[in-house]
């Protein structure tokens, strides 16, 4: 079945090409059905391959097989994590396209199917990145993913804010990609190889008695800078809230649901196959770098999430906070940490996509995403209120959600003070979402004052993504988030699923080490504690609105989100420097 691996990329690209070629001659319904069939078919193929991924599959595209151990061909890898991410990408793309069924303004006749085609290109690129077995083609798919995301973010090109958000997204992520390409160039100069496993062996062979040198460190910093930009880790994260604030809702579902997670997946994959050997970066240095940046990311994202009133920005900063938790779990370099992050990502994808879907309902019904302006206006949206509230509790890690199981396993792996980081960050981000539920959908508490509105985009006066404010919410806009929440619940509730994921991840990245991923009393208690703390924070914020007014130190932090792309580029350089400084001691010590 390994011959079918390239179809995970080819099928969506072919579907996009068909829509570009003949989309203008198709009715809109036909174009959207085509998108659903293609994305759904790719998801089905990914699941079939995933069920047959032991032992892992390797395919040289176009039959360019190695000769004498050397090859210029493109290699794709079908192990559990790679195919799991490809399946997640495809399923979430299908959900986003189903959500957007007859959702946007009718596109111009000459561009019917353009949005669907872009979504399929985005899907193909993300699938390609997930299964790429060599660094250069991982970069190619990284760039294709980025270009499609830029276009989707600025899809409403008549809106200056959308164009600005897409431009910021494009500049920062392109610089990250260039850094990654320079790092790949250094690795190729040292080893003469592009396949990840061969680069790893080449570094080990070339390593002297003193261990890795400055070239290896430079390549490590450059490659990880590109991946951490995509993961939106602090201080590479500034593009994310600006992009989410203006991107169409179905696009936000993919950006936060799976694209950002691919950055964390890339860090795990590249370190494990390229830099984990004696010629790479010492494990202690990677742990120091990822845990430090992860904890900083979780703390910054949680604080910024709490002080937002623009609902999409609030959810975007929540993604930043949870990215930090993913990096901390990966940084401890244990099978249990990897397993916990894998389950956390699966649950988070469903929960976060559902939250953005519900935010889209507010935007298209009321023309606003301002928590203050929407106070009590959505009381009649009972179904959406339930979905938003349940998703907020899932964000806190409430058992038996998949987020809760992943969080519990990761907490067990990191231990000690880092467990507090997991509990507090998840509670604050979930508390902010529960606060929105109480204020917007239930009308609880006094309406907050607008004293700090000048410091941020408030979310008022947003243009609906439909022809006008919806008088009736389409069934798809409620059904899709409901299904996503059921899926996120199933990740943690289906017996044996956690162990199945753990076994798949361990076979690919931990040398087959066995680690269990099941609920424990300790994990359940911590999940309940996070949920209770989130509810308490939301209650305090509703009854005491001054709790959501940013103090001076938080205002200073918020001013860093300036909207000026030059500032964000400067922070990218700072982040690369910090990453190098955190990894440097081991190289010097060697």
HELIX and SHEET records of a PDB file:
HELIX    1   1 UNK A    2  UNK A    4  5                                   3    
HELIX    2   2 UNK A    7  UNK A   22  1                                  16    
HELIX    3   3 UNK A   23  UNK A   25  5                                   3    
HELIX    4   4 UNK A   28  UNK A   51  1                                  24    
HELIX    5   5 UNK A   80  UNK A   99  1                                  20    
HELIX    6   6 UNK A  109  UNK A  111  5                                   3    
HELIX    7   7 UNK A  114  UNK A  131  1                                  18    
HELIX    8   8 UNK A  135  UNK A  153  1                                  19    
HELIX    9   9 UNK A  160  UNK A  191  1                                  32    
HELIX   10  10 UNK A  196  UNK A  206  1                                  11    
HELIX   11  11 UNK A  214  UNK A  231  1                                  18    
HELIX   12  12 UNK A  238  UNK A  246  1                                   9    
HELIX   13  13 UNK A  249  UNK A  254  1                                   6    
HELIX   14  14 UNK A  255  UNK A  259  3                                   5    
HELIX   15  15 UNK A  260  UNK A  270  1                                  11    
HELIX   16  16 UNK A  271  UNK A  275  3                                   5    
HELIX   17  17 UNK A  283  UNK A  306  1                                  24    
HELIX   18  18 UNK A  311  UNK A  331  1                                  21    
HELIX   19  19 UNK A  335  UNK A  366  1                                  32    
HELIX   20  20 UNK A  382  UNK A  396  1                                  15    
HELIX   21  21 UNK A  402  UNK A  414  1                                  13    
HELIX   22  22 UNK A  416  UNK A  436  1                                  21    
HELIX   23  23 UNK A  437  UNK A  441  3                                   5    
HELIX   24  24 UNK A  453  UNK A  455  5                                   3    
HELIX   25  25 UNK A  476  UNK A  493  1                                  18    
HELIX   26  26 UNK A  497  UNK A  509  1                                  13    
HELIX   27  27 UNK A  521  UNK A  543  1                                  23    
HELIX   28  28 UNK A  545  UNK A  548  5                                   4    
HELIX   29  29 UNK A  552  UNK A  559  1                                   8    
HELIX   30  30 UNK A  565  UNK A  589  1                                  25    
SHEET    1   A 2 UNK A  57  UNK A  61  0                                        
SHEET    2   A 2 UNK A  74  UNK A  78 -1                                        
END                                                                             
